């Protein structure tokens, strides 16, 4: 499964949605995820990709990891995976 497919699947599972309902333009809020739900996504991303996501749940707007929409999350994780492979 690609990074994109994995991220969408994880977000859909946490939001109790079908993966087809999660688009690159979707925001965490528009998908109905609260902060605890998104933290669960972060843990699942870290496990799925064997990486650390630079995200602080206590300061979601002050993070270097862009969570503005699903496309940004996918892009950020792709970069982390690439950096870890180097």
Secondary structure, 3 states (H helix, E strand, C coil): CCHHHHHHHHHHHHHCCCHHHCCCCCCCCCCCCCHHHHHHHHHHHHHHHCCCCCCCHHHHHHCCCCCCCHHHHHHHHHHHHHHHHC
